[in-house]
Amino acid sequence: MPKAASAATWAPFLRADKRSSASAKSSISNITSAEEVEIAHTARKWSGKVNTDSTHPPEGLFNKDPETIARALASKRVSPKGPGSGMRMLTFYINRAGHNLSATRRAKLDKAKELLSARVRRAHARAKKAEKRGE
């Protein structure tokens, strides 16, 4: 359990979006732990509210090697709409993890992104080629 922090410790990190300063001060004084601060912080972010049913990655996928990540995100089972959808999911994950990623983890995810990008390019090329044949 995280050590409780005073409201003054977290005050610089909390913004009073569309609230009066009085109500912001009272809400800050009610926060007693780092966990509550994190919950309050993510509740205001648009990305915390994202709920999609278009991709279904297996648990722990982003902790695997780059080749496995790229292969899984390009598969129809994980990304029914194609590898482009998997690319968006990987980018979203990297952006959400932000500064919490270690340099080695970030490098592995970037490598997975490169591999997946190559798959996306190949898929687009195949689609264009099929389109020309159909004309």
Helices and strands as residue ranges (DSSP letters): H 7-10, G 11-13, H 21-29, H 34-43, G 46-49, G 61-63, H 66-74, H 83-97, G 98-100, H 103-134
